[in-house]
Amino acid sequence: MLTGLLRLLGYLPLSVLHAAGSALGWLTYLSSPGYAARLRDNLLQSAVWADERDYQRILGANVGETGKAFAEVVAIWFRPHEEVVSWVRAVHGWDVVEAARKAGRGIIVATPHLGCFEIIAQYLALRFPFTVLYRPPNYALLEPAMLQGRGRPRLHAASTDLGGVRTLLKALRRGEAIGILPDQVPGAGEGELADFFGRPAYTMTLVSKLAENTGAAILPTYARRLPKGGGYELSFERLPERLAGESCARQLNRALEQMIRRLPEQYLWSYNRYKGGGEA
């Protein structure tokens, strides 16, 4: 029943979903003091804003953009695959993807909670096999809808357990591409503390371990949400060179910071990025 309802909602125009999502974002912000405080604190600490006026502008925009991120998912999951991909209006850095494919050692697409990360997998799966690491949702009723919505041809899901990691490793060894949310807090023993916007954040080491094991290229990637339901712009980038004494986790966090600074309005500042490893 839930999947059917989400599928029905998914056929609303993208502009309508974004408008409804923006309203939902504000409703959540105003009705949940803890959520609102975490959003404000993470944004304030990040120093991605120029002054108080800019901070307030980004904060207001982010509340609405966060709601849009949740609302647009039903369209991206349940509308026809070709239609969804047609919403991608521009792609930057595709030469980076092609160079990594020619190397033949696999690609790790590192997509933070920035913009519309769901559409990146949809776009790539229309071109070649793509496996996405996912964490089962807190609400078990949502998992069947999520798996069905992501069940496109050549788009595969790998859960965040040992079996899922093996699935990712096999895909990379076949020279395929995988997708990981590198700013997702890992379980205890699966990460290390590394600075993220000036604060120690428990950061997954899975990305670097997979790359070291297979020689796969790590491509930081994000999809900018265009205004008024106008679609999306994708950007694929190379991982910056590691600085002297810098850990792999910090190197990746620094790459994410660079992307987020370009589009702070669309980062999920409300996410509890700074909780300890394995904390619920």
Secondary structure in CASP SS format (residue, H / E / C, confidence):
PFRMAT SS
TARGET T0000
AUTHOR 0000-0000-0000
METHOD secondary structure of the structure
MODEL  1
M C 1.00
L H 1.00
T H 1.00
G H 1.00
L H 1.00
L H 1.00
R H 1.00
L H 1.00
L H 1.00
G C 1.00
Y C 1.00
L C 1.00
P C 1.00
L H 1.00
S H 1.00
V H 1.00
L H 1.00
H H 1.00
A H 1.00
A H 1.00
G H 1.00
S H 1.00
A H 1.00
L H 1.00
G H 1.00
W H 1.00
L H 1.00
T H 1.00
Y H 1.00
L H 1.00
S H 1.00
S C 1.00
P H 1.00
G H 1.00
Y H 1.00
A H 1.00
A H 1.00
R H 1.00
L H 1.00
R H 1.00
D H 1.00
N H 1.00
L H 1.00
L H 1.00
Q H 1.00
S H 1.00
A C 1.00
V C 1.00
W C 1.00
A C 1.00
D C 1.00
E H 1.00
R H 1.00
D H 1.00
Y H 1.00
Q H 1.00
R H 1.00
I H 1.00
L H 1.00
G H 1.00
A H 1.00
N H 1.00
V H 1.00
G H 1.00
E H 1.00
T H 1.00
G H 1.00
K H 1.00
A H 1.00
F H 1.00
A H 1.00
E C 1.00
V H 1.00
V H 1.00
A H 1.00
I H 1.00
W H 1.00
F H 1.00
R C 1.00
P C 1.00
H H 1.00
E H 1.00
E H 1.00
V H 1.00
V H 1.00
S H 1.00
W C 1.00
V E 1.00
R E 1.00
A E 1.00
V E 1.00
H E 1.00
G C 1.00
W H 1.00
D H 1.00
V H 1.00
V H 1.00
E H 1.00
A H 1.00
A H 1.00
R H 1.00
K H 1.00
A H 1.00
G C 1.00
R C 1.00
G C 1.00
I E 1.00
I E 1.00
V E 1.00
A E 1.00
T C 1.00
P C 1.00
H C 1.00
L E 1.00
G E 1.00
C C 1.00
F H 1.00
E H 1.00
I H 1.00
I H 1.00
A H 1.00
Q H 1.00
Y H 1.00
L H 1.00
A H 1.00
L C 1.00
R C 1.00
F C 1.00
P C 1.00
F E 1.00
T E 1.00
V E 1.00
L E 1.00
Y E 1.00
R C 1.00
P C 1.00
P C 1.00
N C 1.00
Y C 1.00
A C 1.00
L C 1.00
L H 1.00
E H 1.00
P H 1.00
A H 1.00
M H 1.00
L H 1.00
Q H 1.00
G H 1.00
R C 1.00
G C 1.00
R C 1.00
P C 1.00
R C 1.00
L E 1.00
H E 1.00
A E 1.00
A E 1.00
S E 1.00
T C 1.00
D C 1.00
L H 1.00
G H 1.00
G H 1.00
V H 1.00
R H 1.00
T H 1.00
L H 1.00
L H 1.00
K H 1.00
A H 1.00
L H 1.00
R H 1.00
R C 1.00
G C 1.00
E C 1.00
A E 1.00
I E 1.00
G E 1.00
I E 1.00
L C 1.00
P C 1.00
D C 1.00
Q C 1.00
V C 1.00
P C 1.00
G C 1.00
A C 1.00
G C 1.00
E C 1.00
G E 1.00
E E 1.00
L E 1.00
A E 1.00
D E 1.00
F E 1.00
F C 1.00
G C 1.00
R E 1.00
P E 1.00
A E 1.00
Y E 1.00
T E 1.00
M E 1.00
T C 1.00
L H 1.00
V H 1.00
S H 1.00
K H 1.00
L H 1.00
A H 1.00
E H 1.00
N H 1.00
T H 1.00
G C 1.00
A C 1.00
A E 1.00
I E 1.00
L E 1.00
P E 1.00
T E 1.00
Y E 1.00
A E 1.00
R E 1.00
R E 1.00
L C 1.00
P H 1.00
K H 1.00
G H 1.00
G C 1.00
G C 1.00
Y E 1.00
E E 1.00
L E 1.00
S E 1.00
F E 1.00
E C 1.00
R C 1.00
L C 1.00
P C 1.00
E C 1.00
R C 1.00
L C 1.00
A C 1.00
G C 1.00
E C 1.00
S C 1.00
C H 1.00
A H 1.00
R H 1.00
Q H 1.00
L H 1.00
N H 1.00
R H 1.00
A H 1.00
L H 1.00
E H 1.00
Q H 1.00
M H 1.00
I H 1.00
R H 1.00
R H 1.00
L C 1.00
P H 1.00
E H 1.00
Q H 1.00
Y E 1.00
L C 1.00
W C 1.00
S C 1.00
Y C 1.00
N C 1.00
R C 1.00
Y C 1.00
K C 1.00
G C 1.00
G C 1.00
G C 1.00
E C 1.00
A C 1.00
END
